[in-house]
Each structure stands twice: as C-alpha cells, then as structure tokens.
C-alpha cells in the first residue's frame, strides 16, 4: 500500500520534471528554502557572521 503511493508520487514528479516551467518554479522554491535554512541553522549563521566580520576588517 505505502509502496504504491511512493511509486505514484515518483511517476507524478517524473511527469512534472519534464516541464521547464515546473523546473524553474522548483528551483525558485529550493533557493528560497535554502536561504531560510541557512538563516535558521546556528552553525551556518556563525560562519556567515565570521565572513562578514572578516570582510569588514579587511575594508578598514
């Protein structure tokens, strides 16, 4: 039963993946979600803050 649903989802996504419009929309959604995840995860936030502080120090 569960395998049936999973296979149906893959077939549906495969059909949608052939459309360039859907791929562009998925790319925008992925980019947005990726930027949100980077802001939420504390480890990546610290990396970004260190890079910004280093860039600011180099400018001075």
RAWO-V874522 format. One record per residue. N is the residue number from 0. RES is the residue in one small letter. SS is DSSP state (helix for helix, strand for strand, loop for the rest). OMEGA is omega as a letter, one per 30 degrees, with the letter a starting at -180 (none if undefined). Layout:
[[N,RES,SS,OMEGA] [N,RES,SS,OMEGA]]
//
This chain:
[[0,x,loop,a] [1,x,helix,l] [2,x,helix,l] [3,x,helix,a] [4,x,helix,l] [5,x,helix,l] [6,x,helix,l] [7,x,helix,l] [8,x,helix,l] [9,x,helix,l] [10,x,helix,l] [11,x,helix,l] [12,x,helix,l] [13,x,helix,l] [14,x,helix,l] [15,x,helix,a] [16,x,helix,l] [17,x,loop,l] [18,x,loop,a] [19,x,helix,a] [20,x,helix,l] [21,x,helix,l] [22,x,helix,l] [23,x,helix,l] [24,x,helix,l] [25,x,helix,l] [26,x,helix,l] [27,x,helix,l] [28,x,helix,l] [29,x,helix,l] [30,x,helix,l] [31,x,helix,a] [32,x,helix,l] [33,x,helix,l] [34,x,helix,l] [35,x,helix,a] [36,x,helix,a] [37,x,helix,l] [38,x,helix,a] [39,x,helix,a] [40,x,loop,a] [41,x,helix,a] [42,x,helix,a] [43,x,helix,l] [44,x,helix,l] [45,x,helix,l] [46,x,helix,a] [47,x,helix,l] [48,x,helix,l] [49,x,helix,l] [50,x,helix,l] [51,x,helix,l] [52,x,helix,l] [53,x,helix,l] [54,x,helix,l] [55,x,helix,l] [56,x,helix,l] [57,x,helix,l] [58,x,helix,a] [59,x,loop,none]]
//
